[in-house]
Every structure is written in C-alpha cells, then in structure tokens.
Amino acid sequence: MPKLSDSMADAVILRWLKAPGESFRRGDALLEVETDKATVVYEAEADGAFEAILVPEGGTASVGQPIATLAGGGPAVAEAAATTEVAAPVATQATSEAASPVAPATNGAAAAGARPNATPVARRTALELGLSLHDVPGTGPGGRITGDDVRRAAEPAGTAPAPATAADGRGDVTIVEPTPTQATIARRMAQSAATIPVFTVSVDADVSQIATQRRQARDEGRAAAPSLNDFVVRAAALVLRELPRFNASWVDGRVELYSRVNVGVAVATDDALLVPVVADADRRALGEIAAETRRLAEAARSRALRPEQLQGATFTVSNLGMFGVRAFTAIVDPPQTAILAVGSARREALEDGAAGVTFRDVLTLTLSCDHRVVYGADGARFLSRLRELLEQPLALAL
C-alpha cells in the first residue's frame, strides 16, 4: 500500500482496476483507494502484471503492507504474501474471485457501476458475511451503510436483536463508525490539544469596501467574482510573507521557516472536513485565488481531490460565515503554527467622526497560534496588518 497523503496510516481498497494475469504499463490505473482525505486512483510506477490480489475490495491495508503480488515476484514477495494472508484472513474469502478484481454485480445499480456508500467496517463485514452491500439500506449520515446495518441485514427475518440500551437511562445505543477521514481528524485534533500551547487573538475588520465591490459584481451579473473569503486568503498570504514566523512549524525543539506560502482552505463535506491547499498563494492574483478555491471546493465535495492538493499547507483559513456564525475559535492543525477563523460579515452602526453614525460591514477574525513559535504581540501584529489590507482592498486586487 503506497503512502498517498502526509497523514495516511492505512486506506480502504475500493476497486481493483486490473485483474490477476492482466498486464499493465507504467501510468496505467491499478486500483481505487479511499485514504483519510480523499478517494485516489493509484497508477502503476512500472510495467508489470499481477499474480494475485492479497487484499480484496472493501479491505483495509496499512501503509507498506503487501496488497498484491506481481508475476515473477520471487520468494520475498511470496513470503510477504503468506504473512498478509495470516494477518488478513478475509483475503482468502476472495480467492474464488481472484480472476476478477470487481465483485459480481447483484442488481441493476451494481451493473451500472454504482458503488454503495458504506464505511470501511461495513465493507469488511459484508465480505466476511458474504453479503452484497447493494441490498443493504444505510442508516448512517447521508444514508451511509454502517457495520450494524450489514449485520442487521444478515439476520434471518424476525430474529433481529433488540438495540442495546445504555445502563444509565440514556436510551437505546446506536454505534456510528467513523470514516477514515473522520478518524484522522479526531487523531490530529487530539494531538493538537495535547501538544500545542495555543493562544487566540481577535479583531473586527471593516470590510465595507469589499462588500460594495461584491454587490456591484452581483448587480453586473459577474457570477465568478471573488468571495469575501478569497479576499481573506489573499490578504493572509501577503501577511504571511511579511511575518514569516507564522509560515513555520515547531519541529524537534526548533522553528522551521518555509519559503513557500501555501494556504489551506477548510471545506466542509457531508461527513468530514477537508483542507485543500492553494499553493504559493502570496504569488497569485486575487482572481487566480478565487478560481482555484472554487475548483478545490468542488473537488473536495465530490471527493475527487488528488493527494498533492491536500499536502504542504503552511497556514489554514477556516470560514463558517456562510452559516451565520459571528465568531469562533479554530484548532491549530499540526505542524502548522496558526489558523485563522473567519465569521460572517454583519451590518453594524459605527461612529464616524463628524459624519455621525454610519452603518458598516464588519467581519470578526480570530487567530489561533502556537505559543512556542509566536507570542501575543506577534498575533496582534498579524491581525492588525490583515485588517489594514481588508479595509483598503485595492492592493489585494492588484
């Protein structure tokens, strides 16, 4: 199993695209894999042919674990194959299917190539029970099939067990298995909370000029106009270039500063939070950033991001303004030094000197920082400069 993302520990094999005995050339698609961040098609790194499939579709393999043997692989590969078969007995169940890497279709949906929306546990359970996932109704988020759904479907009619009940009076218990992405998020956030001493600073920015520009763009029918978040990403990238300690990591007791400014943009999907990366954001024009963030967000929601689009972020922007959230505190994603939380723009009455009270568009920005790398005054300087750029956005459009 190849390592397809920086945080990947294991992955689920969704589909084999080559069968045993079938030859392939370098660059040919070999298998479809669900990692902790995305669904990825892995391509051959050299010419060859499969001798046997060791981990079937729906099976999970850790990074570096043998998942198939190559024709003419020799004793070393054979030894690895024997070890894998002991560690993953579900592979022997698929032996009769070795001639075809894709399970036989059992209904119209399968024949059409549709893949059931199921958790990795559900896929393994279905293989063990010899059950087709196409016949199992899902009760998880978004209709996702869980391991319990598969076990219930395998029970004879009328013998389904009663749901478990919590002993302290909280009612029936439903177990929800995390997806690989959710499990990775949980692990990384626990790591962040345990190892990073965090402080936060907040500021309100007057984004009336940006709001006016965007209203004019909508009135003129320019659907591809940059969003408020695109302005924030552009401004943050420029500040990161000016204050390089925020474009850094704490590694082995020292600070690593990076030459490239790569801004991650958090995107919420149905069952996870993905952070695709706008590489070299400080060198991109505002229009380029807007086009790139739209493309990355669409790919994230369709789980079509490539591994390289999820790697190398040096800073992250997380925006919940579309949900009407005024302000929030985001969790630093290690090994990054800081993350910027963006709320919704709101109209507020502000005193404007001789002009009296005027209504302005105000945006709350909250910066969470690793105190080992930067200090409170650094965070204040970062937000002060960020606010300055957002309140005079002409420089951002250049």
C-alpha positions in Angstrom: 0.0 0.0 0.0 1.6 3.3 -1.1 1.5 6.4 1.2 -0.9 8.7 -0.6 -1.2 11.6 1.9 1.1 13.0 4.6 -1.2 11.8 7.4 -2.2 8.5 5.9 -1.7 5.4 8.1 -4.0 3.0 6.3 -6.6 3.0 3.5 -9.5 1.1 2.1 -9.3 -0.6 -1.3 -12.5 0.4 -3.1 -11.9 -1.2 -6.5 -9.2 -3.2 -8.3 -8.8 -1.9 -11.9 -6.6 -4.7 -13.1 -7.1 -8.5 -12.7 -4.5 -11.2 -11.9 -2.7 -12.1 -15.0 -3.6 -8.9 -16.7 -0.5 -6.9 -17.8 -0.2 -3.1 -17.3 2.2 -0.4 -18.3 3.7 2.5 -16.2 1.0 5.1 -15.7 -2.0 2.7 -16.0 -4.6 3.0 -13.3 -4.3 0.0 -10.9 -6.7 0.5 -8.1 -9.1 3.0 -6.4 -8.2 3.7 -2.8 -10.1 5.6 -0.1 -7.5 7.4 2.1 -8.0 9.5 5.2 -8.6 12.6 3.0 -9.8 11.6 -0.5 -10.6 8.9 -3.0 -7.5 8.3 -5.1 -6.7 6.3 -8.2 -3.2 4.8 -7.9 -1.2 4.4 -11.1 1.5 1.9 -11.9 5.0 3.1 -11.3 6.5 0.4 -13.7 5.4 -2.1 -16.3 4.2 -5.5 -15.0 1.3 -7.9 -14.3 -0.5 -9.0 -11.1 -0.1 -12.6 -9.9 -2.6 -12.4 -7.1 -4.7 -10.0 -5.2 -4.0 -10.2 -1.4 -6.4 -7.6 -0.1 -9.9 -7.7 -1.7 -12.2 -4.8 -2.4 -13.5 -3.3 0.9 -10.4 -4.5 2.8 -8.1 -2.1 4.7 -4.4 -2.2 4.4 -1.7 -0.2 6.3 1.0 1.8 4.5 3.7 -0.6 3.3 1.5 -3.7 3.7 1.5 -6.0 0.6 -1.8 -5.8 -1.2 -0.9 -7.8 -4.3 1.9 -9.9 -5.8 3.5 -9.3 -9.1 4.1 -12.0 -11.7 7.6 -13.3 -11.2 7.9 -11.6 -7.8 10.2 -14.2 -6.4 10.4 -15.8 -2.9 10.5 -12.5 -1.0 7.1 -11.5 -2.4 5.7 -14.9 -1.8 6.8 -14.7 1.9 5.1 -11.4 2.2 2.0 -12.8 0.7 1.9 -15.6 3.2 2.2 -13.1 6.1 -0.5 -10.9 4.7 -2.9 -13.9 4.3 -2.5 -14.7 8.0 -2.9 -11.1 9.1 -5.9 -10.5 6.9 -8.0 -13.8 6.6 -10.7 -12.0 4.6 -8.3 -12.2 1.7 -8.8 -16.0 1.5 -12.5 -15.5 1.2 -12.0 -13.6 -2.1 -9.8 -16.3 -3.6 -12.6 -17.6 -5.8 -13.0 -14.1 -7.1 -9.3 -13.6 -7.9 -9.9 -13.9 -11.6 -12.0 -10.8 -11.4 -11.0 -7.8 -9.2 -14.6 -6.5 -9.1 -17.3 -8.4 -7.2 -20.1 -9.7 -9.5 -23.0 -7.4 -9.9 -26.0 -8.4 -7.9 -28.5 -5.8 -9.1 -29.1 -3.0 -11.6 -27.2 -0.4 -9.6 -24.1 -2.7 -9.4 -24.3 -3.4 -13.1 -24.3 0.3 -13.8 -21.0 0.6 -11.8 -22.5 2.4 -8.8 -20.5 1.9 -5.6 -22.5 1.7 -2.3 -21.9 4.4 0.2 -20.5 2.4 3.1 -18.0 2.7 5.9 -14.8 0.6 5.7 -16.1 -1.6 8.6 -19.3 -2.2 6.7 -17.3 -3.3 3.6 -15.2 -5.7 5.7 -18.3 -7.1 7.5 -20.1 -7.6 4.2 -17.1 -9.6 2.8 -17.0 -11.7 5.9 -20.7 -12.5 5.8 -20.9 -12.9 2.0 -23.5 -10.1 1.7 -23.9 -7.7 -1.1 -23.9 -4.0 0.0 -26.3 -3.2 -2.8 -29.0 -4.9 -0.8 -28.4 -3.1 2.5 -30.2 0.1 3.5 -27.9 2.6 5.2 -28.8 4.4 8.4 -25.6 6.5 8.8 -25.2 10.1 7.9 -26.3 10.7 4.3 -27.6 7.1 4.0 -24.1 5.7 4.6 -24.1 1.9 5.3 -22.6 1.1 8.7 -21.3 -2.2 10.1 -24.5 -2.6 12.2 -26.6 -2.2 9.0 -24.8 -5.1 7.4 -25.2 -7.3 10.5 -28.9 -6.5 10.7 -29.3 -7.3 7.0 -27.6 -10.7 7.5 -30.0 -11.7 10.3 -32.9 -14.0 9.3 -36.3 -12.3 9.1 -37.8 -11.8 12.6 -34.6 -12.5 14.5 -33.1 -9.0 14.6 -31.6 -8.4 18.1 -33.1 -5.6 20.2 -30.9 -2.5 20.2 -28.5 -2.1 23.1 -29.6 0.2 25.9 -27.4 2.4 28.0 -27.3 1.4 31.7 -27.7 4.9 33.0 -31.0 5.6 31.4 -29.9 7.4 28.2 -31.9 5.1 26.0 -31.1 2.9 23.0 -27.5 3.0 21.8 -26.6 3.4 18.1 -22.9 3.0 17.2 -21.6 5.2 14.4 -18.4 4.0 12.9 -16.0 6.9 11.8 -14.9 7.1 8.3 -11.1 7.1 7.6 -11.2 10.8 7.2 -13.2 11.3 10.5 -10.8 9.0 12.4 -7.8 11.0 11.1 -9.4 14.3 12.0 -10.0 13.0 15.5 -6.5 11.8 15.9 -4.9 15.0 14.7 -7.1 17.3 16.8 -6.3 15.2 19.9 -2.7 15.5 19.0 -3.1 19.3 18.7 -4.8 19.7 22.0 -2.2 17.5 23.8 0.9 19.0 22.3 0.4 22.6 21.2 0.1 25.5 23.7 -2.4 27.7 22.0 -3.5 31.3 22.5 -6.1 33.3 20.5 -6.5 36.9 19.4 -9.5 38.5 17.7 -10.2 41.7 15.8 -13.1 43.3 13.9 -12.4 44.5 10.4 -14.5 47.0 8.4 -15.0 45.2 5.0 -17.5 47.7 3.6 -15.4 48.4 0.5 -15.1 44.7 -0.3 -18.9 44.2 0.3 -19.6 47.1 -2.0 -17.4 45.6 -4.7 -19.1 42.3 -4.4 -22.6 43.8 -4.6 -21.6 45.7 -7.7 -20.3 42.5 -9.2 -23.6 40.7 -8.5 -25.6 43.6 -10.0 -23.5 43.3 -13.1 -24.1 39.6 -13.3 -20.5 38.6 -12.6 -21.1 35.2 -11.0 -17.3 34.4 -10.8 -16.5 37.5 -8.7 -14.1 36.7 -5.8 -15.8 35.8 -2.5 -15.1 37.6 0.8 -13.1 34.5 1.8 -11.0 34.9 -1.3 -10.0 38.4 -0.2 -9.1 37.0 3.2 -7.0 34.2 1.7 -5.1 36.7 -0.5 -4.6 39.2 2.4 -3.5 36.4 4.8 -0.9 35.2 2.2 0.6 38.6 1.9 0.8 39.0 5.7 2.5 35.5 5.9 5.1 36.8 3.5 5.7 39.8 5.7 5.7 37.9 9.0 7.4 34.6 8.2 7.2 33.2 11.7 3.6 32.4 11.1 4.6 30.5 8.0 6.5 28.0 10.1 6.4 24.9 12.2 7.8 23.8 15.6 9.9 20.7 14.9 12.2 18.9 17.4 12.6 21.9 19.6 13.3 24.5 16.9 11.4 26.6 14.4 11.3 25.7 10.7 10.5 28.6 8.4 9.2 27.9 4.9 9.9 29.7 1.7 6.6 28.9 0.1 3.2 30.3 1.3 0.6 27.6 0.9 -2.8 28.4 2.4 -5.2 25.6 3.3 -8.9 26.4 2.9 -11.2 24.3 5.0 -14.1 22.8 3.1 -17.0 21.1 4.9 -18.3 17.9 3.2 -21.2 15.7 4.2 -19.2 13.6 6.6 -15.8 15.3 7.1 -13.7 18.4 6.9 -11.1 18.6 4.1 -8.4 21.2 3.7 -7.3 21.5 0.1 -4.3 23.8 -0.5 -3.8 27.0 -2.5 -0.1 26.7 -3.3 2.0 29.9 -3.5 -1.0 32.0 -2.5 1.2 35.0 -2.0 2.2 35.0 -5.7 -1.3 34.6 -7.1 -3.6 37.4 -8.1 -7.0 37.6 -6.4 -8.8 36.3 -9.5 -6.4 33.3 -9.6 -7.1 32.5 -5.9 -10.9 32.8 -6.5 -10.8 30.3 -9.4 -8.5 27.9 -7.5 -10.6 27.9 -4.3 -13.8 27.2 -6.3 -12.2 24.4 -8.2 -10.7 22.9 -5.0 -14.0 23.2 -3.1 -15.9 21.4 -5.9 -13.3 18.6 -5.9 -13.4 18.3 -2.1 -17.2 17.9 -2.1 -17.1 15.3 -4.8 -14.1 13.5 -3.0 -12.1 14.0 -6.2 -9.1 15.7 -4.7 -5.6 14.4 -5.6 -3.1 13.7 -2.8 -0.9 16.6 -3.8 -3.8 19.0 -3.5 -4.1 18.2 0.2 -0.4 18.4 1.2 2.1 21.1 2.1 -0.2 23.7 3.8 1.7 26.2 5.9 -1.3 28.1 7.2 -5.1 27.5 7.2 -8.2 29.7 6.8 -11.5 28.3 8.2 -14.7 30.1 7.4 -18.1 29.5 9.0 -19.6 32.8 7.9 -22.0 31.1 5.5 -23.7 29.6 8.5 -24.3 32.9 10.1 -21.6 32.3 12.7 -20.3 35.6 14.1 -17.0 34.3 15.6 -15.4 31.0 16.6 -12.1 29.6 17.6 -10.4 27.1 15.3 -8.0 24.4 16.3 -4.4 24.6 15.1 -3.7 21.8 12.6 -0.2 20.5 13.4 2.5 21.0 12.3 1.2 24.5 11.3 1.8 27.4 13.6 -1.6 29.2 13.2 -5.1 29.0 11.8 -7.5 31.9 11.0 -11.2 31.6 11.9 -13.5 33.8 9.8 -17.0 34.7 10.8 -19.9 36.2 8.9 -19.9 39.9 7.8 -22.6 41.8 9.5 -24.0 45.4 9.4 -23.2 47.5 12.4 -23.8 51.1 13.4 -20.4 52.8 14.0 -19.4 56.3 14.9 -17.7 58.1 12.0 -16.4 61.4 13.4 -18.1 64.4 12.0 -20.3 62.2 9.8 -22.0 60.8 12.9 -23.2 57.2 13.0 -22.9 55.2 9.8 -23.6 51.6 9.0 -20.6 49.5 8.0 -19.9 45.8 7.1 -17.9 44.3 9.9 -16.1 40.9 10.0 -14.7 39.2 13.1 -11.3 37.4 12.6 -9.9 35.1 15.3 -6.3 33.8 15.1 -5.2 30.7 17.0 -1.5 30.4 17.4 1.2 28.0 18.7 2.8 29.9 21.6 6.1 28.0 21.1 6.6 29.9 17.8 4.8 33.2 18.1 3.7 35.4 21.0 0.7 37.6 21.8 2.2 40.7 20.3 3.0 38.8 17.1 -0.6 37.7 16.8 -1.8 41.3 17.3 0.6 42.5 14.6 -0.6 39.8 12.2 -4.3 40.7 12.7 -3.6 44.4 12.6 -1.9 44.1 9.2 -4.6 41.7 8.0 -7.3 44.2 9.0 -5.4 47.0 7.2 -5.3 45.1 4.0 -9.0 44.1 4.1 -10.1 47.7 4.9 -8.1 49.1 2.0 -8.5 46.2 -0.5 -7.1 47.9 -3.6 -3.7 46.3 -3.0 -5.4 42.9 -2.9 -6.9 43.3 -6.3 -3.5 44.1 -8.0 
